Amino acid sequence: MTTDVNEIVDVIIAALGPTLPTPVTITTETSITRDLGLDSLAVMDFVMVLEDKFDVSIPLERIAEVETIGDLARTIQELRGRG
């Protein structure tokens, strides 16, 4: 089970690749909406992919609090820790 934030970030970056219109350098500080240009539908589709990959359910109110890739990784790590 992947619980290290850096490992989770690596999985997030790998999963993001196919959804991006152009290649982008992604770090933990990358803004999901501003830097990656994902609209709300694309974000929701991406979140569903991550929920399957990490076997977690990310509540909508938690998604609203996520701004960067690092935020997303920490949220997934926290949700996995509860399992």
C-alpha positions in Angstrom: 0.0 0.0 0.0 1.4 3.4 -1.0 1.2 5.8 1.9 4.2 8.0 1.4 3.2 11.4 0.0 6.0 11.4 -2.6 4.8 8.0 -3.9 1.3 9.3 -4.1 2.4 12.4 -6.0 4.2 10.1 -8.5 1.0 8.1 -9.1 -1.0 11.3 -9.4 1.5 12.7 -12.0 1.4 9.5 -14.0 -2.4 9.4 -13.9 -2.6 13.1 -15.0 -0.5 12.6 -18.1 -3.2 11.4 -20.4 -5.7 14.1 -19.3 -3.5 17.1 -20.1 -3.7 18.7 -23.5 0.0 19.6 -23.5 2.9 18.2 -21.4 3.4 20.2 -18.2 6.1 19.9 -15.5 4.1 19.0 -12.4 5.3 19.4 -8.8 3.6 19.4 -5.4 3.0 23.1 -5.8 1.3 22.8 -9.2 -2.2 24.3 -9.1 -4.7 21.8 -10.4 -7.0 24.3 -12.0 -4.7 27.3 -12.7 -1.5 25.5 -13.9 -3.1 22.4 -15.5 -6.1 24.2 -16.9 -8.5 21.4 -15.9 -12.1 22.5 -15.7 -14.5 21.1 -13.0 -15.6 18.2 -15.2 -12.0 17.2 -15.9 -11.2 17.5 -12.2 -14.1 15.2 -11.2 -13.1 12.6 -13.9 -9.5 12.7 -12.6 -10.6 12.4 -9.0 -12.7 9.3 -9.9 -9.5 7.8 -11.5 -7.6 8.5 -8.3 -10.3 7.1 -6.1 -10.0 3.8 -8.1 -6.2 3.8 -8.0 -6.0 4.4 -4.3 -9.2 2.7 -3.2 -10.5 5.7 -1.4 -13.6 7.9 -1.6 -12.8 11.6 -1.6 -15.7 13.6 -0.3 -16.8 16.6 -2.4 -16.1 19.1 0.5 -12.5 17.8 0.6 -12.1 18.2 -3.1 -13.2 21.8 -2.8 -10.3 22.4 -0.3 -7.6 20.9 -2.7 -5.7 23.5 -4.7 -2.4 21.8 -5.5 -1.0 18.4 -6.3 0.6 18.3 -2.9 -2.8 19.1 -1.2 -4.4 16.2 -3.2 -1.6 13.8 -2.2 -1.9 14.7 1.5 -5.7 14.3 1.3 -5.4 10.9 -0.3 -2.7 9.9 2.3 -5.0 11.0 5.1 -8.0 9.1 3.7 -6.0 6.0 3.2 -4.7 6.1 6.8 -8.3 5.9 8.0 -8.9 2.6 6.1 
